[in-house]
Amino acid sequence: MTTGMDYLKIEQSSTHPLIIECQHALLDRLWEKCGLPQSGHMLDIGPGKGLYTRYFLDRGFQVDCVDIDPAMRATFLDLGCKFETADLRTMPLPFPDASFDLIWCSHVIEHIPDVHRFVRDLFRAVKPGGYVILRTPDLARIGWQFWHDPTHLHPFIKVSLEKILRLGGFESVFCSNCDLPEIKGLHRIRAYRWFPSLLFKGTNLIAVGRRAD
């Protein structure tokens, strides 16, 4: 029998198979909804332990990674990725103009002091016709809990995330809440298999912007 504490551990784990399954299902749905590229050269900003990087590699993308922390460099090099270290709070992306077909940026933008500069730099680095995907907490859903992380600097709601993309030069393609609702238990984690729309009901936001051809 699985206890409530077991549920909690699973929900807080980014490496439990059920959580990985959910995250991959979310990306599968996003690719379908937005007609995202099926291959090409992409950038993973702030890749963490590589949960999403591995998904992108399995899809057949050539993946570059950039992170403030060099500790995972060997891991990503072993995966076949290029890895650059940069503090994007103060530095531009260390890549030439129009380098990428797709840029994935999950839970980074809320840590950036000058979000306008950051999004303009994303626009610079993506190819004409390419896409950027931003993922960040939704202040409207989590409220003051946003500030539990003292490194958070810039909160977003749906309308402001869409606007920051447009101000940076992107055509806003899609913006929605994402991840599963805050209902505890494995029954909820598995429920998306029957009700995929649950993957777009959670406390994070996900936005897709396209650079015009």
C-alpha positions in Angstrom: 0.0 0.0 0.0 1.3 3.4 -0.9 1.2 6.0 1.9 0.5 9.7 1.7 4.2 10.3 2.4 5.1 8.1 -0.6 2.8 10.2 -2.8 4.5 13.3 -1.5 8.0 12.0 -2.3 6.9 11.0 -5.8 5.3 14.4 -6.5 8.4 16.2 -5.3 10.8 14.0 -7.4 11.8 14.9 -10.9 13.3 11.4 -11.4 10.4 9.2 -10.5 9.2 7.3 -13.6 5.6 8.6 -13.2 6.8 12.2 -13.1 9.0 11.7 -16.1 6.1 10.1 -18.0 3.9 13.1 -17.2 6.5 15.6 -18.3 7.2 13.8 -21.5 3.4 13.5 -22.2 3.1 17.3 -21.7 5.8 17.9 -24.2 4.3 15.5 -26.7 1.0 17.4 -26.5 2.8 20.7 -26.8 4.5 19.6 -30.0 1.2 18.6 -31.4 -0.6 21.8 -30.4 2.0 24.2 -31.7 3.4 22.3 -34.7 6.9 22.5 -33.3 10.0 21.3 -35.3 10.5 17.5 -35.4 14.3 17.8 -35.7 17.0 20.4 -35.8 19.4 22.3 -33.5 18.1 23.3 -30.2 19.2 25.0 -27.0 18.3 23.8 -23.5 18.8 26.8 -21.0 19.3 25.7 -17.4 19.1 21.9 -18.1 19.4 20.8 -14.5 19.9 17.1 -14.4 18.9 16.6 -18.0 15.3 15.4 -17.7 14.2 17.4 -20.7 17.6 17.2 -22.5 17.2 13.4 -22.8 13.7 13.8 -24.2 15.0 16.2 -26.9 17.8 13.9 -27.8 15.4 11.0 -28.1 13.3 13.1 -30.5 16.4 13.4 -32.7 17.5 17.0 -31.9 21.1 18.2 -31.8 21.2 19.8 -28.3 23.4 22.5 -26.8 23.1 23.3 -23.1 24.0 26.4 -21.1 23.9 26.7 -17.4 25.3 28.9 -14.6 26.7 25.8 -12.8 29.5 23.8 -14.5 29.0 20.8 -12.2 27.0 18.8 -14.8 29.3 19.5 -17.8 30.7 15.9 -17.9 27.2 14.4 -17.8 25.9 16.5 -20.8 29.1 15.9 -22.8 28.6 12.2 -22.2 25.1 12.6 -23.7 26.6 14.1 -26.8 25.6 17.7 -26.0 27.7 20.8 -26.2 27.8 22.6 -22.8 28.6 26.2 -22.1 28.7 28.0 -18.7 27.3 31.5 -18.5 25.5 33.6 -15.9 22.5 34.8 -18.0 21.5 37.2 -15.2 24.3 39.5 -16.5 25.6 37.9 -19.7 24.2 37.3 -23.1 23.8 33.8 -24.5 27.3 32.6 -25.6 26.1 31.7 -29.2 26.1 33.4 -32.5 23.0 35.0 -34.0 20.4 32.7 -35.5 21.9 29.5 -34.1 18.9 27.4 -33.1 15.7 26.1 -34.5 14.2 25.8 -31.0 15.1 27.2 -27.6 13.8 25.6 -24.4 13.9 27.7 -21.2 12.3 26.1 -18.2 12.2 27.9 -14.8 14.9 30.4 -15.7 13.3 33.7 -16.8 11.9 34.3 -13.2 15.5 34.5 -12.0 16.6 37.1 -14.6 16.8 40.8 -13.5 16.3 42.3 -17.0 13.7 40.1 -18.7 13.4 42.4 -21.7 17.1 42.1 -22.5 16.9 38.3 -21.9 14.0 37.8 -24.3 15.5 40.0 -27.0 18.6 37.8 -26.7 16.5 34.7 -27.2 15.1 36.3 -30.3 18.7 37.0 -31.5 19.8 33.4 -31.0 16.8 31.7 -32.6 16.6 31.3 -36.4 14.0 33.0 -38.5 11.0 30.6 -38.4 12.3 29.1 -35.1 10.6 28.8 -31.7 11.2 29.6 -28.1 9.4 27.9 -25.2 9.3 29.6 -21.8 8.1 27.9 -18.7 7.7 29.7 -15.4 5.5 29.7 -12.2 2.1 31.3 -12.6 1.8 34.1 -9.9 -2.0 34.0 -10.3 -2.0 30.4 -9.2 0.7 30.3 -6.5 0.6 33.8 -5.1 3.0 34.6 -2.3 4.5 31.1 -2.6 6.5 32.5 -5.5 8.7 34.2 -3.0 9.6 31.0 -1.1 12.6 30.9 -3.5 14.8 33.9 -2.6 16.4 33.7 -6.0 13.1 34.5 -7.8 13.1 38.1 -9.1 10.4 38.5 -11.8 6.9 36.9 -11.5 4.6 36.3 -14.4 0.9 35.8 -15.1 -0.4 34.5 -18.5 -0.9 38.0 -20.0 2.5 39.3 -19.0 4.3 36.2 -20.3 2.6 36.6 -23.7 3.4 40.3 -23.7 7.1 39.8 -22.9 7.4 37.5 -25.9 5.7 40.0 -28.2 7.9 42.9 -26.9 10.9 40.7 -27.6 9.9 40.4 -31.3 8.1 37.0 -31.2 4.7 36.0 -32.5 2.9 34.5 -29.6 1.8 31.1 -30.7 0.5 29.5 -27.5 0.3 30.3 -23.8 -1.3 28.1 -21.1 -1.0 26.8 -17.6 0.8 23.5 -17.6 1.5 20.5 -15.4 -1.1 18.7 -13.4 -3.5 20.3 -10.9 -2.6 20.4 -7.2 -4.5 17.3 -6.2 -2.5 14.8 -4.2 -2.0 11.1 -5.0 -0.9 8.7 -7.7 -4.5 8.5 -9.0 -4.1 12.1 -10.1 -0.7 11.6 -11.6 -2.1 8.7 -13.7 -5.4 10.5 -14.6 -3.8 12.4 -17.5 -3.7 9.1 -19.4 -7.5 9.3 -19.7 -7.9 13.1 -19.5 -4.8 14.7 -21.3 -6.2 18.2 -20.8 -5.2 17.8 -17.1 -1.6 18.4 -18.3 -2.5 22.0 -18.9 -4.2 22.8 -15.6 -1.3 23.2 -13.2 0.4 26.1 -11.4 3.1 26.7 -14.0 2.8 28.6 -17.3 4.2 27.5 -20.7 4.4 29.8 -23.6 5.6 29.3 -27.2 6.8 32.2 -29.3 7.8 32.1 -33.0 10.3 34.3 -34.8 8.8 35.3 -38.1 10.5 34.0 -41.3 
